[in-house]
Amino acid sequence: MADIIITKDDGPRHGRYVARVAGIDAEAELVFTHRGPGLISADHTEAPEAMHGTGAARALVDALIADARATPFHIIPLCPYVRAQYAKHPDWQDVMTVAPGETP
């Protein structure tokens, strides 16, 4: 596993988690939107080709889950990558939710 540093940029409406890996001049990101009190959507996760296989994308989701439990807030997993990870981790049910009108 690569040495991954995660930071969070959070604005009033949108934010993102950013992953940087030592020795790689690129960054991966997980973009989110504040949907209301205690609710965000995980909108998009992207890792450039140079970061594929480093674990950066998974580290971004892990940071999101850890923050959701600590803050706390719930996550609507709109991003296909976050949805796929959620399907593999039923222990994340405490912080995941669905968008109004969707089924799990």
ROZA-633830 format. One line per field, with one value per residue: residue in three letters; z, x, y of N, C-alpha, C, O in turn. Coordinates in pm, whole numbers, plus 32768, in hexadecimal, padded with zeros to 4 digits. Example, Ala and Ser with C-alpha at 12.3 -4.5 7.8 and 13.67 -1.06 7.14 Angstrom:
REM residues 2
aa = c(ALA, SER) .
n.Z = c(830C, 82C4) .
n.X = c(8527, 8505) .
n.Y = c(7DC7, 7F1F) .
ca.Z = c(830C, 82CA) .
ca.X = c(84CE, 8557) .
ca.Y = c(7E3E, 7F96) .
c.Z = c(830C, 8313) .
c.X = c(8528, 850A) .
c.Y = c(7EB6, 8003) .
o.Z = c(834E, 8324) .
o.X = c(8590, 853D) .
o.Y = c(7EB4, 8072) .
END
This chain:
REM residues 104
aa = c(MET, ALA, ASP, ILE, ILE, ILE, THR, LYS, ASP, ASP, GLY, PRO, ARG, HIS, GLY, ARG, TYR, VAL, ALA, ARG, VAL, ALA, GLY, ILE, ASP, ALA, GLU, ALA, GLU, LEU, VAL, PHE, THR, HIS, ARG, GLY, PRO, GLY, LEU, ILE, SER, ALA, ASP, HIS, THR, GLU, ALA, PRO, GLU, ALA, MET, HIS, GLY, THR, GLY, ALA, ALA, ARG, ALA, LEU, VAL, ASP, ALA, LEU, ILE, ALA, ASP, ALA, ARG, ALA, THR, PRO, PHE, HIS, ILE, ILE, PRO, LEU, CYS, PRO, TYR, VAL, ARG, ALA, GLN, TYR, ALA, LYS, HIS, PRO, ASP, TRP, GLN, ASP, VAL, MET, THR, VAL, ALA, PRO, GLY, GLU, THR, PRO) .
n.Z = c(8000, 7FAF, 8031, 809D, 80A9, 812D, 8101, 8154, 80B2, 80FC, 80B1, 80C7, 8035, 7F8B, 7F82, 7F9D, 7FB9, 7FAC, 7F27, 7F3D, 7EC6, 7F26, 7E53, 7D6A, 7C7E, 7C87, 7CD8, 7D82, 7DA5, 7E69, 7E40, 7EE5, 7F4A, 801D, 809A, 8151, 82B1, 8357, 827C, 8157, 7FFB, 7F51, 7E38, 7D60, 7D0E, 7CB9, 7C33, 7BA8, 7A99, 7ADF, 7BE9, 7C08, 7CA4, 7D8F, 7E70, 7EB0, 7E6C, 7F07, 8002, 800E, 8023, 8115, 81C0, 81A8, 821A, 831F, 8375, 8364, 8430, 850D, 8513, 854C, 8403, 82F2, 81BF, 806D, 7F76, 7E4D, 7D90, 7CB6, 7D01, 7E19, 7E58, 7E05, 7EBA, 7FA6, 7F85, 7FB8, 80C2, 81B7, 82BA, 82B2, 82B7, 8384, 8346, 8242, 8158, 8089, 7F6A, 7F61, 7EDA, 7E67, 7E62, 7F3E) .
n.X = c(8055, 8034, 80C6, 7FDB, 7F4A, 7E3A, 7D69, 7C6E, 7B93, 7AA3, 7980, 7869, 7798, 77FF, 7909, 7A46, 7B0B, 7C62, 7D63, 7EB8, 7FE0, 811F, 822A, 8197, 811F, 8009, 7EA8, 7D9E, 7C38, 7B0E, 79DA, 78E0, 7791, 76E2, 75AD, 74F0, 74A8, 757F, 759C, 7634, 768F, 774E, 77E5, 789B, 79BB, 7B0D, 7C39, 7D6F, 7E18, 7F24, 7F11, 7E87, 7E58, 7ED8, 7E40, 7DCB, 7CC6, 7C1F, 7C7C, 7C1B, 7B06, 7B03, 7B55, 7A79, 79AE, 7A11, 7A07, 78F2, 7895, 790F, 78B2, 7789, 7715, 763A, 765B, 760A, 763D, 768A, 7752, 77DB, 78C1, 78CC, 77D6, 780B, 78D5, 7844, 778D, 7831, 7865, 77A8, 77B1, 77B6, 76BA, 765B, 769A, 764E, 754E, 7427, 73CB, 72A9, 7192, 7227, 7286, 732F) .
n.Y = c(7F89, 80D9, 820B, 82D9, 8415, 84BC, 85D0, 86C6, 879B, 887D, 891F, 8A0B, 8997, 88CE, 87DA, 872A, 8603, 85CD, 850A, 84CB, 8437, 83D9, 842B, 842E, 8509, 856E, 8572, 84CD, 84DA, 84FA, 8572, 862E, 8693, 876D, 871B, 8760, 878D, 86B7, 860A, 859B, 8577, 8489, 84D1, 84AA, 83F0, 83F4, 837E, 83C0, 8318, 82EE, 82BB, 81D2, 809A, 80DC, 80ED, 81D8, 8239, 8194, 81DF, 82E3, 82B7, 822D, 82FC, 83A8, 8305, 82EB, 83F8, 8421, 8380, 83F8, 8502, 853C, 84D0, 8474, 83BB, 83D6, 82F9, 834F, 833B, 8249, 81B1, 81CF, 815B, 8053, 8009, 8020, 7F4F, 7E79, 7E93, 7E61, 7EBA, 7FCA, 802E, 80CC, 81D3, 8203, 825E, 8278, 833A, 840E, 8369, 829D, 8141, 805F) .
ca.Z = c(8000, 7FA1, 809B, 806D, 8100, 810D, 8138, 8139, 8094, 8116, 80A0, 80FC, 7FE6, 7F50, 7FB6, 7F63, 7FF9, 7F4A, 7F49, 7EFB, 7EDE, 7F1B, 7DD6, 7CF6, 7C6D, 7C62, 7D4D, 7D72, 7DF2, 7E7F, 7E48, 7F2A, 7F54, 8096, 8071, 81BF, 8331, 836E, 8203, 80E0, 7F92, 7F15, 7DAD, 7CF8, 7D37, 7C44, 7C49, 7B26, 7A78, 7B29, 7C73, 7C09, 7CEB, 7E08, 7EDF, 7ECD, 7E65, 7F7E, 8075, 800E, 8058, 81A3, 8206, 81AA, 827B, 83A5, 8396, 8378, 84B6, 8573, 8513, 84E6, 8394, 829B, 8137, 7FFA, 7F1B, 7DC0, 7D42, 7CA0, 7D4D, 7EA5, 7E5C, 7DFB, 7F3A, 8009, 7F72, 7FF1, 8151, 81FC, 8339, 829C, 82B6, 83E8, 8310, 81B9, 8146, 7FFA, 7F45, 7F5C, 7E5F, 7E3C, 7EB4, 7F5D) .
ca.X = c(8000, 807F, 80B8, 7F70, 7F23, 7DB4, 7D3F, 7BE1, 7B6E, 7A14, 7940, 77E1, 773D, 7848, 798F, 7A89, 7B7D, 7CCF, 7DCC, 7F3A, 803A, 81AC, 826E, 813D, 80F6, 7F7B, 7E53, 7D1A, 7BD8, 7A83, 798F, 7861, 7736, 7690, 7520, 749D, 74E9, 75A4, 758D, 7681, 7694, 77D1, 77BE, 78F9, 7A43, 7B64, 7CC9, 7DB2, 7E59, 7FA2, 7EF4, 7E42, 7E9E, 7F1B, 7DE2, 7DA3, 7C35, 7BE6, 7CA0, 7BBE, 7A86, 7B19, 7B55, 79EE, 7966, 7A42, 79CF, 7862, 7881, 7942, 7872, 7768, 76BC, 761A, 768E, 75C0, 76A8, 7668, 77C7, 77E0, 792D, 78A2, 776D, 784A, 7917, 77D9, 7756, 7892, 7877, 7728, 77CA, 77A9, 762C, 763F, 76B0, 761A, 74BE, 7405, 738B, 7217, 715E, 727A, 7285, 73BA) .
ca.Y = c(8000, 8155, 826F, 832F, 8484, 84EA, 8651, 86E3, 8825, 8880, 89A1, 8A10, 8941, 885E, 87C2, 86B7, 85C4, 85C5, 84AA, 84DC, 83C7, 8401, 8409, 843A, 8594, 856D, 8561, 848F, 8526, 84D0, 85EF, 861D, 8705, 8776, 8710, 878D, 8770, 862C, 85BA, 85C1, 8512, 846D, 84E6, 847E, 83CD, 83E7, 8370, 83BD, 829A, 82E2, 8291, 8152, 8030, 810C, 80EB, 8262, 8248, 8153, 8232, 8354, 8287, 8211, 837D, 83D5, 82B4, 8310, 847B, 8412, 8347, 8454, 8585, 84D9, 84F0, 8403, 83C9, 83A0, 82CF, 8363, 8312, 81B9, 8172, 81CA, 80F5, 7FCE, 7FEE, 800E, 7EC8, 7E1B, 7EB1, 7E75, 7EFF, 805A, 8052, 8133, 8259, 820E, 826A, 8286, 83B9, 8402, 832B, 822C, 80C8, 803B) .
c.Z = c(8000, 801C, 8069, 80D5, 80D0, 814F, 8110, 8122, 80A1, 810A, 80D3, 80B3, 7FB3, 7F96, 7F71, 7FC1, 7F8B, 7F7E, 7EF8, 7F25, 7EC7, 7E97, 7D5A, 7CF0, 7C35, 7CE3, 7D25, 7DC7, 7DFC, 7E99, 7E8B, 7F2D, 7FD8, 806A, 80DC, 8241, 8341, 82F5, 8192, 8076, 7F64, 7E7F, 7D46, 7D38, 7CBA, 7C71, 7BC0, 7B14, 7AC7, 7BB7, 7C7A, 7C4F, 7D6B, 7E84, 7F02, 7ECD, 7EE0, 7FFB, 8080, 804B, 80ED, 81F5, 8212, 8214, 830A, 83D0, 83B2, 8403, 8524, 8580, 8557, 8474, 8346, 820C, 80D4, 7F94, 7E88, 7D64, 7D30, 7CF0, 7DE1, 7EB6, 7E5A, 7E7E, 7FA8, 7FFF, 7FB0, 8089, 8196, 8284, 832B, 82A0, 831A, 83B3, 8282, 81B9, 80B0, 7FE4, 7F45, 7ED5, 7E2C, 7E96, 7ECC, 7EFE) .
c.X = c(8058, 806A, 8058, 7F50, 7E9B, 7D9D, 7CAD, 7BD2, 7AD6, 79DE, 78B1, 7780, 7780, 78CE, 79CD, 7AF3, 7BE5, 7D37, 7E49, 7F93, 80C8, 81E7, 8218, 8109, 8068, 7F2B, 7DD2, 7CB9, 7B53, 7A36, 7908, 7812, 76EB, 75FE, 74BF, 74E3, 7503, 759A, 75E4, 766F, 7725, 77B8, 781A, 7980, 7A96, 7BF4, 7D0C, 7DFC, 7ED9, 7F8C, 7EA9, 7E97, 7EE3, 7EC2, 7DAD, 7D0B, 7BF3, 7C06, 7C45, 7B38, 7A94, 7B18, 7AC8, 799F, 7990, 7A0A, 7939, 7844, 78A9, 78EC, 77EA, 7713, 76A1, 7642, 762C, 762B, 767E, 76D8, 77C9, 784E, 7906, 7833, 77A9, 7890, 78B1, 779F, 77B1, 789F, 77F1, 7738, 77C5, 7718, 760B, 7650, 767B, 7583, 74A4, 73C4, 72F4, 71E9, 71B1, 7262, 7314, 73F3) .
c.Y = c(807B, 81AE, 82DA, 8399, 84B7, 8572, 8667, 8779, 882A, 890D, 899D, 89B2, 88C3, 884E, 874B, 8684, 85B3, 8563, 84CA, 8468, 83F7, 83D1, 840F, 84C9, 8599, 8560, 851B, 84DF, 84DD, 8551, 85D3, 86A0, 86FD, 877A, 8742, 876B, 86D9, 85D2, 85F2, 8555, 8505, 846A, 84A5, 845E, 83BA, 83DD, 836B, 8339, 8284, 82AE, 820C, 80E9, 805D, 8102, 8175, 8272, 820A, 81A6, 82AD, 832B, 8269, 8292, 83B4, 8389, 82DA, 8397, 8472, 83DB, 83A9, 84D2, 858A, 8515, 8471, 8425, 838B, 8379, 82D9, 8332, 827A, 8171, 8166, 8162, 8068, 7FA9, 7FD4, 7F80, 7E5D, 7E29, 7ECA, 7EBA, 7F97, 8088, 80C0, 81C1, 826D, 8217, 8274, 830E, 83A5, 83CA, 82B7, 81B4, 809E, 7FD5) .
o.Z = c(8049, 8066, 8016, 814B, 805B, 81C5, 80B8, 8173, 8059, 8151, 8106, 80EF, 7FB0, 7FDA, 7F16, 800E, 7F1A, 7FF3, 7E7F, 7F99, 7E62, 7E72, 7CEC, 7D50, 7BC4, 7D4D, 7CB6, 7E27, 7DA5, 7EFD, 7E6F, 7F16, 7FFF, 801C, 80C2, 823F, 8338, 8305, 8173, 8095, 7F54, 7E4C, 7CE1, 7D8D, 7C5B, 7CC7, 7B6B, 7B75, 7AEE, 7BF7, 7CE7, 7C38, 7DAE, 7EF4, 7F66, 7F27, 7F1B, 8055, 80EE, 809D, 813B, 8264, 827B, 8261, 8362, 8443, 840D, 8443, 858E, 85EE, 85A4, 8484, 8356, 81E5, 80E6, 7F5F, 7E4D, 7CF4, 7D92, 7D1E, 7E1E, 7F18, 7EA6, 7EAB, 7FFC, 8066, 7FD9, 80C9, 81AF, 82BA, 838F, 828E, 8308, 83ED, 824F, 8210, 8060, 8040, 7F2C, 7E6C, 7DCF, 7F06, 7E78, 7F0C) .
o.X = c(80BB, 8008, 807C, 7F3D, 7E8A, 7DBA, 7C78, 7BFE, 7A90, 7A0B, 7885, 771F, 7742, 78FE, 7993, 7B2E, 7BC3, 7D5E, 7E42, 7F92, 80E6, 81D7, 8249, 80D0, 8052, 7F63, 7DA0, 7CE1, 7B2D, 7A4E, 78C7, 7848, 76BA, 75D7, 7447, 7550, 74A7, 7590, 75DE, 7645, 776C, 777D, 77EB, 79B1, 7A6B, 7C23, 7CE5, 7E1C, 7EF8, 7FE9, 7E8F, 7F10, 7F22, 7EF3, 7D68, 7CD5, 7B98, 7BB2, 7C25, 7B00, 7A3A, 7AE2, 7AA2, 7954, 793B, 79E2, 7906, 77E4, 786B, 78DF, 77DC, 76D4, 76E8, 764A, 7601, 766D, 7653, 76BC, 77BA, 783A, 791D, 7833, 777E, 7887, 78C5, 7783, 7781, 78DC, 77CD, 76D7, 77CD, 76FD, 75AA, 7618, 767D, 7540, 7502, 738F, 72C4, 7215, 7187, 7232, 736B, 7466) .
o.Y = c(8083, 819E, 832D, 837B, 84D8, 8585, 8624, 87CA, 87E3, 8967, 8935, 8983, 8858, 88A9, 8710, 86CF, 858F, 8568, 84DF, 843D, 8436, 835D, 83F8, 84FC, 85C4, 8548, 852C, 8521, 848F, 8594, 856F, 870C, 8693, 87D1, 874C, 8732, 8688, 8558, 8669, 84E5, 8568, 840B, 8471, 84A8, 8378, 8428, 831A, 82F4, 8213, 827C, 81DA, 80E0, 800B, 810C, 8185, 82B3, 8245, 81B0, 82D9, 8374, 8287, 8295, 83E9, 83C6, 82E9, 83A7, 84B4, 8405, 83AC, 8507, 85E9, 857E, 840D, 8499, 8319, 83D2, 8276, 8306, 8231, 8101, 80FE, 8117, 8011, 7F37, 7F7D, 7F42, 7DF3, 7DD4, 7F3E, 7EEE, 7FDE, 80FE, 8109, 821E, 82DD, 81DF, 8278, 834B, 8337, 83F8, 8274, 81C1, 80B6, 7FAC) .
END
